[in-house]
Amino acid sequence: MRDARASPLLRLGAARRGGSIKALASYLGHADPGFTLRVYTHLMPASEDRTRNAIDDLFGSVVKPGS
């Protein structure tokens, strides 16, 4: 049942839309947010993509190496 609640929240990026992993863990009944991350990390948007987008937002798009 928890997976049915967690999957849509993580796919929609609930944690990056003002929520936190800690709050999501609590909602799911997990005492440890690390457990939530370990179990559901495959459903979260790629960290590399988020980091790249954050840098692009901060500095603007740049020419990719080799372009």
Contacts in CASP RR format, 6 or more apart in sequence:
PFRMAT RR
TARGET T0000
AUTHOR 0000-0000-0000
METHOD contacts of the structure
MODEL  1
MRDARASPLLRLGAARRGGSIKALASYLGHADPGFTLRVYTHLMPASEDR
TRNAIDDLFGSVVKPGS
2 28 0 8 1.000
2 29 0 8 1.000
5 27 0 8 1.000
5 28 0 8 1.000
6 24 0 8 1.000
6 28 0 8 1.000
6 36 0 8 1.000
6 40 0 8 1.000
6 43 0 8 1.000
7 40 0 8 1.000
7 43 0 8 1.000
9 24 0 8 1.000
10 24 0 8 1.000
10 40 0 8 1.000
10 43 0 8 1.000
10 44 0 8 1.000
11 43 0 8 1.000
13 44 0 8 1.000
13 45 0 8 1.000
14 24 0 8 1.000
15 21 0 8 1.000
15 24 0 8 1.000
15 44 0 8 1.000
16 45 0 8 1.000
16 50 0 8 1.000
21 33 0 8 1.000
21 34 0 8 1.000
21 36 0 8 1.000
21 37 0 8 1.000
22 33 0 8 1.000
24 33 0 8 1.000
24 36 0 8 1.000
25 31 0 8 1.000
25 32 0 8 1.000
25 33 0 8 1.000
25 34 0 8 1.000
25 35 0 8 1.000
25 36 0 8 1.000
28 36 0 8 1.000
30 36 0 8 1.000
56 62 0 8 1.000
END
